[in-house]
Amino acid sequence: MTSAGISTHVLDTTRGGPAAGVAVTVYRREGRELAEVGRGTTGEDGRISSLLSAELTPGWYQLVFDLSTYYGSQQHFFTRVTLDVAVSETRHHHVPLLVSPFSCTSYRGS
């Protein structure tokens, strides 16, 4: 069983494969402030299995995917994708991101 936390998987739909080298930072809202609670970079498989450096608690989290390094000099529209998620259960949450130079989408994974 996977412990409570947040993981991600970034897939490049143009190439049809994982997006390695995407930096991801996670913030948690604490009052009016955002506090960084984790970060990582996708591996060759496009995954980060554990993004949090602290215990997951219910609340509002923001995942920021920095695509600028991944795309480099390749023409692209999105340089950063920010996803705001509401965590109401202390369990594992998987947040995949599908990207191409001109589109992106996400969903609640399992």
Secondary structure, 3 states (H helix, E strand, C coil): CCCCEEEEEEEECCCCEECCCCEEEEEEEECCEEEEEEEEECCCCCEECCCCCCCCCCEEEEEEEECHHHHCCCCCCCCEEEEEEEECCCCEEEEEEEEECCEEEECCCC
